[in-house]
Amino acid sequence: MIPFDAVLSDFDGVLRQFDHAAQADIEARYGLPLMKTAFDPELIMPPTLGHVSEEQWAESIALALGGDERARAAVGEFIRVRFWVDEEVRALLARVQQHVPVIIVTNAMDTLELHMDQLGLTYFADDVVSSARVGVAKPDRRIYEIAVERAGVAAERCLFIDDRLPNVEAARALGMTGLHYRTFGDLAAVLG
């Protein structure tokens, strides 16, 4: 028996994984601080809130790194790094979904739907709350409120899963049960 009426799960770092070794290799080969630059709040927030496209974000990274062909080549490799679905997480969430709604709640860009399609996840979740589509990002309380409303249950009856602790703490502040995801064992311990 699932002790929640809905499960709200992050996407990146929980269901979708990236090749971090490849990202580090690209940084090392080009000698450029790609991760630090790409995820600088001033650069990452506009696409996360749907104000600019992923393509425009990539160009902003290249410009911040000098704007030359070397920077553009590095960014091009960086944004195309391999990603995949964690099949254990997918299987567990699919089992849970037989009993309660599973809602993806993610800070994402305009390419989320394309990436979900590439991963075979287009129809996986009962709903998807993408920051780029709703114009608000975690840990802002409004994105959680949107997700709870779409789940159709009280916040206190939701399990929220995220690999970033500040996002989990924000969900807990709204009365949800929060799970700071680090390994599949964390999730299995709560959802079995």
BALOBA-1460 file (C-alpha; in Angstrom, 3 decimals):
// residues 192
<rec num="1" residu="m" x="0.000" y="0.000" z="0.000"/>
<rec num="2" residu="i" x="1.323" y="3.460" z="-0.967"/>
<rec num="3" residu="p" x="1.185" y="5.822" z="2.054"/>
<rec num="4" residu="f" x="0.627" y="8.887" z="-0.184"/>
<rec num="5" residu="d" x="-2.152" y="10.088" z="-2.469"/>
<rec num="6" residu="a" x="0.278" y="11.439" z="-5.098"/>
<rec num="7" residu="v" x="3.983" y="11.302" z="-5.903"/>
<rec num="8" residu="l" x="5.640" y="14.437" z="-7.256"/>
<rec num="9" residu="s" x="9.050" y="13.690" z="-8.744"/>
<rec num="10" residu="d" x="11.863" y="15.762" z="-10.127"/>
<rec num="11" residu="f" x="13.075" y="14.766" z="-13.587"/>
<rec num="12" residu="d" x="16.804" y="15.506" z="-13.888"/>
<rec num="13" residu="g" x="18.906" y="13.721" z="-11.323"/>
<rec num="14" residu="v" x="16.074" y="11.349" z="-10.431"/>
<rec num="15" residu="l" x="14.401" y="9.905" z="-13.526"/>
<rec num="16" residu="r" x="16.836" y="11.271" z="-16.139"/>
<rec num="17" residu="q" x="20.578" y="10.971" z="-15.682"/>
<rec num="18" residu="f" x="23.388" y="12.744" z="-17.535"/>
<rec num="19" residu="d" x="26.899" y="11.570" z="-18.377"/>
<rec num="20" residu="h" x="28.804" y="13.720" z="-15.880"/>
<rec num="21" residu="a" x="32.127" y="12.107" z="-16.812"/>
<rec num="22" residu="a" x="31.606" y="13.263" z="-20.401"/>
<rec num="23" residu="q" x="30.775" y="16.778" z="-19.182"/>
<rec num="24" residu="a" x="34.001" y="16.849" z="-17.141"/>
<rec num="25" residu="d" x="35.951" y="15.544" z="-20.143"/>
<rec num="26" residu="i" x="34.584" y="18.313" z="-22.374"/>
<rec num="27" residu="e" x="35.554" y="20.926" z="-19.780"/>
<rec num="28" residu="a" x="39.059" y="19.467" z="-19.493"/>
<rec num="29" residu="r" x="39.620" y="19.208" z="-23.264"/>
<rec num="30" residu="y" x="38.563" y="22.792" z="-23.907"/>
<rec num="31" residu="g" x="39.901" y="24.231" z="-20.647"/>
<rec num="32" residu="l" x="36.652" y="26.129" z="-20.126"/>
<rec num="33" residu="p" x="34.444" y="26.342" z="-16.991"/>
<rec num="34" residu="l" x="31.348" y="25.018" z="-18.747"/>
<rec num="35" residu="m" x="29.406" y="23.779" z="-15.706"/>
<rec num="36" residu="k" x="29.982" y="26.922" z="-13.651"/>
<rec num="37" residu="t" x="29.082" y="29.159" z="-16.586"/>
<rec num="38" residu="a" x="26.085" y="27.172" z="-17.854"/>
<rec num="39" residu="f" x="24.485" y="26.986" z="-14.427"/>
<rec num="40" residu="d" x="25.233" y="30.542" z="-13.356"/>
<rec num="41" residu="p" x="21.821" y="31.817" z="-12.156"/>
<rec num="42" residu="e" x="21.931" y="34.766" z="-14.546"/>
<rec num="43" residu="l" x="22.281" y="32.421" z="-17.515"/>
<rec num="44" residu="i" x="20.201" y="29.421" z="-16.421"/>
<rec num="45" residu="m" x="17.111" y="31.186" z="-15.063"/>
<rec num="46" residu="p" x="15.838" y="32.777" z="-18.314"/>
<rec num="47" residu="p" x="15.487" y="29.421" z="-20.144"/>
<rec num="48" residu="t" x="14.274" y="27.711" z="-16.955"/>
<rec num="49" residu="l" x="11.446" y="30.241" z="-16.723"/>
<rec num="50" residu="g" x="10.640" y="29.968" z="-20.430"/>
<rec num="51" residu="h" x="11.899" y="33.444" z="-21.304"/>
<rec num="52" residu="v" x="14.479" y="32.189" z="-23.832"/>
<rec num="53" residu="s" x="15.018" y="28.918" z="-25.695"/>
<rec num="54" residu="e" x="17.657" y="26.285" z="-24.977"/>
<rec num="55" residu="e" x="19.372" y="27.440" z="-28.175"/>
<rec num="56" residu="q" x="19.519" y="31.023" z="-26.879"/>
<rec num="57" residu="w" x="20.846" y="29.732" z="-23.537"/>
<rec num="58" residu="a" x="23.621" y="27.857" z="-25.363"/>
<rec num="59" residu="e" x="24.559" y="31.042" z="-27.207"/>
<rec num="60" residu="s" x="24.648" y="32.979" z="-23.912"/>
<rec num="61" residu="i" x="27.075" y="30.392" z="-22.492"/>
<rec num="62" residu="a" x="29.298" y="30.632" z="-25.568"/>
<rec num="63" residu="l" x="29.317" y="34.434" z="-25.320"/>
<rec num="64" residu="a" x="30.174" y="34.291" z="-21.609"/>
<rec num="65" residu="l" x="33.093" y="32.007" z="-22.478"/>
<rec num="66" residu="g" x="34.497" y="34.410" z="-25.052"/>
<rec num="67" residu="g" x="32.163" y="33.977" z="-28.016"/>
<rec num="68" residu="d" x="34.733" y="32.406" z="-30.333"/>
<rec num="69" residu="e" x="34.438" y="29.185" z="-32.344"/>
<rec num="70" residu="r" x="36.235" y="27.201" z="-29.622"/>
<rec num="71" residu="a" x="33.665" y="28.298" z="-27.035"/>
<rec num="72" residu="r" x="30.800" y="27.492" z="-29.400"/>
<rec num="73" residu="a" x="32.233" y="24.041" z="-30.148"/>
<rec num="74" residu="a" x="32.616" y="23.298" z="-26.426"/>
<rec num="75" residu="v" x="29.075" y="24.439" z="-25.656"/>
<rec num="76" residu="g" x="27.727" y="22.434" z="-28.599"/>
<rec num="77" residu="e" x="29.280" y="19.253" z="-27.214"/>
<rec num="78" residu="f" x="28.218" y="20.120" z="-23.693"/>
<rec num="79" residu="i" x="24.517" y="20.571" z="-24.428"/>
<rec num="80" residu="r" x="24.446" y="17.369" z="-26.493"/>
<rec num="81" residu="v" x="25.993" y="15.183" z="-23.792"/>
<rec num="82" residu="r" x="24.360" y="11.778" z="-23.483"/>
<rec num="83" residu="f" x="21.402" y="11.290" z="-21.133"/>
<rec num="84" residu="w" x="19.255" y="8.292" z="-20.270"/>
<rec num="85" residu="v" x="16.398" y="7.084" z="-18.088"/>
<rec num="86" residu="d" x="17.187" y="5.408" z="-14.797"/>
<rec num="87" residu="e" x="15.224" y="2.231" z="-15.488"/>
<rec num="88" residu="e" x="14.966" y="1.261" z="-11.809"/>
<rec num="89" residu="v" x="13.363" y="4.606" z="-10.987"/>
<rec num="90" residu="r" x="11.065" y="4.364" z="-14.009"/>
<rec num="91" residu="a" x="9.905" y="0.875" z="-13.023"/>
<rec num="92" residu="l" x="9.269" y="1.856" z="-9.412"/>
<rec num="93" residu="l" x="7.348" y="5.000" z="-10.356"/>
<rec num="94" residu="a" x="5.326" y="3.003" z="-12.894"/>
<rec num="95" residu="r" x="4.335" y="0.545" z="-10.136"/>
<rec num="96" residu="v" x="3.374" y="3.452" z="-7.868"/>
<rec num="97" residu="q" x="1.365" y="4.980" z="-10.706"/>
<rec num="98" residu="q" x="-0.952" y="1.970" z="-10.672"/>
<rec num="99" residu="h" x="-2.209" y="3.293" z="-7.315"/>
<rec num="100" residu="v" x="-1.679" y="7.071" z="-7.220"/>
<rec num="101" residu="p" x="-0.884" y="9.878" z="-9.696"/>
<rec num="102" residu="v" x="2.764" y="10.522" z="-10.528"/>
<rec num="103" residu="i" x="3.488" y="14.130" z="-11.479"/>
<rec num="104" residu="i" x="6.849" y="15.282" z="-12.861"/>
<rec num="105" residu="v" x="7.846" y="18.642" z="-11.331"/>
<rec num="106" residu="t" x="10.948" y="19.949" z="-13.029"/>
<rec num="107" residu="n" x="13.033" y="23.017" z="-13.656"/>
<rec num="108" residu="a" x="13.347" y="22.530" z="-17.405"/>
<rec num="109" residu="m" x="13.733" y="24.292" z="-20.724"/>
<rec num="110" residu="d" x="11.654" y="24.425" z="-23.875"/>
<rec num="111" residu="t" x="13.213" y="21.128" z="-25.028"/>
<rec num="112" residu="l" x="11.753" y="19.043" z="-22.183"/>
<rec num="113" residu="e" x="8.942" y="17.550" z="-24.269"/>
<rec num="114" residu="l" x="11.378" y="16.628" z="-27.055"/>
<rec num="115" residu="h" x="13.736" y="14.977" z="-24.571"/>
<rec num="116" residu="m" x="10.901" y="13.098" z="-22.882"/>
<rec num="117" residu="d" x="9.806" y="11.848" z="-26.288"/>
<rec num="118" residu="q" x="13.366" y="10.728" z="-27.118"/>
<rec num="119" residu="l" x="13.410" y="8.794" z="-23.835"/>
<rec num="120" residu="g" x="10.014" y="7.179" z="-24.414"/>
<rec num="121" residu="l" x="8.481" y="9.137" z="-21.525"/>
<rec num="122" residu="t" x="5.945" y="11.289" z="-23.379"/>
<rec num="123" residu="y" x="2.987" y="9.515" z="-21.790"/>
<rec num="124" residu="f" x="4.759" y="8.268" z="-18.666"/>
<rec num="125" residu="a" x="3.538" y="10.715" z="-16.013"/>
<rec num="126" residu="d" x="-0.018" y="11.683" z="-15.186"/>
<rec num="127" residu="d" x="1.067" y="15.298" z="-15.649"/>
<rec num="128" residu="v" x="4.229" y="17.344" z="-16.114"/>
<rec num="129" residu="v" x="4.804" y="20.682" z="-14.397"/>
<rec num="130" residu="s" x="7.685" y="22.266" z="-16.300"/>
<rec num="131" residu="s" x="9.096" y="25.553" z="-15.052"/>
<rec num="132" residu="a" x="9.540" y="26.707" z="-18.654"/>
<rec num="133" residu="r" x="5.804" y="26.244" z="-19.265"/>
<rec num="134" residu="v" x="4.414" y="27.606" z="-15.980"/>
<rec num="135" residu="g" x="6.921" y="30.457" z="-15.610"/>
<rec num="136" residu="v" x="8.036" y="29.638" z="-12.080"/>
<rec num="137" residu="a" x="10.855" y="27.386" z="-10.867"/>
<rec num="138" residu="k" x="11.693" y="25.344" z="-7.799"/>
<rec num="139" residu="p" x="12.132" y="26.214" z="-4.988"/>
<rec num="140" residu="d" x="9.419" y="28.880" z="-5.479"/>
<rec num="141" residu="r" x="6.315" y="27.690" z="-3.614"/>
<rec num="142" residu="r" x="4.066" y="28.441" z="-6.610"/>
<rec num="143" residu="i" x="5.428" y="25.566" z="-8.700"/>
<rec num="144" residu="y" x="4.636" y="23.140" z="-5.867"/>
<rec num="145" residu="e" x="1.151" y="24.595" z="-5.528"/>
<rec num="146" residu="i" x="0.563" y="24.089" z="-9.258"/>
<rec num="147" residu="a" x="1.724" y="20.465" z="-8.975"/>
<rec num="148" residu="v" x="-0.482" y="19.773" z="-5.948"/>
<rec num="149" residu="e" x="-3.467" y="21.311" z="-7.719"/>
<rec num="150" residu="r" x="-2.868" y="19.150" z="-10.779"/>
<rec num="151" residu="a" x="-2.504" y="16.064" z="-8.577"/>
<rec num="152" residu="g" x="-5.874" y="16.884" z="-7.031"/>
<rec num="153" residu="v" x="-4.828" y="16.023" z="-3.486"/>
<rec num="154" residu="a" x="-3.772" y="17.892" z="-0.352"/>
<rec num="155" residu="a" x="-0.099" y="18.833" z="-0.082"/>
<rec num="156" residu="e" x="0.137" y="16.831" z="3.147"/>
<rec num="157" residu="r" x="-0.753" y="13.687" z="1.176"/>
<rec num="158" residu="c" x="2.069" y="14.161" z="-1.385"/>
<rec num="159" residu="l" x="5.532" y="12.676" z="-1.526"/>
<rec num="160" residu="f" x="7.977" y="15.051" z="-3.221"/>
<rec num="161" residu="i" x="11.262" y="13.631" z="-4.590"/>
<rec num="162" residu="d" x="14.217" y="15.761" z="-5.697"/>
<rec num="163" residu="d" x="17.999" y="15.443" z="-5.828"/>
<rec num="164" residu="r" x="18.450" y="19.036" z="-4.623"/>
<rec num="165" residu="l" x="17.919" y="19.531" z="-0.906"/>
<rec num="166" residu="p" x="16.664" y="23.164" z="-1.142"/>
<rec num="167" residu="n" x="13.841" y="21.946" z="-3.399"/>
<rec num="168" residu="v" x="12.951" y="19.193" z="-0.922"/>
<rec num="169" residu="e" x="12.985" y="21.649" z="1.986"/>
<rec num="170" residu="a" x="10.630" y="23.983" z="0.082"/>
<rec num="171" residu="a" x="8.187" y="21.097" z="-0.438"/>
<rec num="172" residu="r" x="8.389" y="20.178" z="3.233"/>
<rec num="173" residu="a" x="7.604" y="23.792" z="4.169"/>
<rec num="174" residu="l" x="4.288" y="23.341" z="2.333"/>
<rec num="175" residu="g" x="3.474" y="20.213" z="4.324"/>
<rec num="176" residu="m" x="4.620" y="17.560" z="1.859"/>
<rec num="177" residu="t" x="6.752" y="14.571" z="2.747"/>
<rec num="178" residu="g" x="10.085" y="15.319" z="1.116"/>
<rec num="179" residu="l" x="12.656" y="12.793" z="-0.053"/>
<rec num="180" residu="h" x="16.168" y="14.015" z="-0.829"/>
<rec num="181" residu="y" x="17.109" y="11.599" z="-3.620"/>
<rec num="182" residu="r" x="20.718" y="10.420" z="-3.780"/>
<rec num="183" residu="t" x="20.408" y="6.748" z="-4.719"/>
<rec num="184" residu="f" x="17.709" y="4.373" z="-5.864"/>
<rec num="185" residu="g" x="17.792" y="2.853" z="-2.366"/>
<rec num="186" residu="d" x="16.484" y="6.169" z="-0.971"/>
<rec num="187" residu="l" x="13.420" y="5.897" z="-3.177"/>
<rec num="188" residu="a" x="12.896" y="2.176" z="-2.691"/>
<rec num="189" residu="a" x="12.981" y="2.599" z="1.083"/>
<rec num="190" residu="v" x="10.009" y="4.986" z="0.920"/>
<rec num="191" residu="l" x="8.016" y="3.470" z="-1.946"/>
<rec num="192" residu="g" x="9.149" y="-0.165" z="-1.815"/>
